């Protein structure tokens, strides 16, 4: 998880020209966390949220993926993006941080749990 502007979040950002969703997701995770050597296992969910930009409301779609990497490499916060902390965390820790996060992160977590449970 990353901590930015007082909220726990997951790495995300905007797709650059010429990128697909997978390429953009990999780049954003690398930039915001310093993590390299990861791969996408599967798509989890798309979420939507609004924000204000230059006096106008914007609807943003975020596409979320389950990514994996070898080991537990050191993480480096991208301070230029106001990321204060980057931490690996357990499922219990993540669950406890949802109250200090955005609503869409709960949707991503629910999608992860559902995709990990063979009964769903």
Buried (B, 14 or more C-beta within 10 A) or exposed (E): BBBBEEEBBBBBBEBEEEBEBBEBBBBBBBBBBBBEEBEBEEBBBBBEEEEEEEEEEEEEEBBBBBBEEEEEBEBEBBEEEEBEEBBEEEEEEBEEBBEEBBEBBBBBBEBBEEBEEEEE
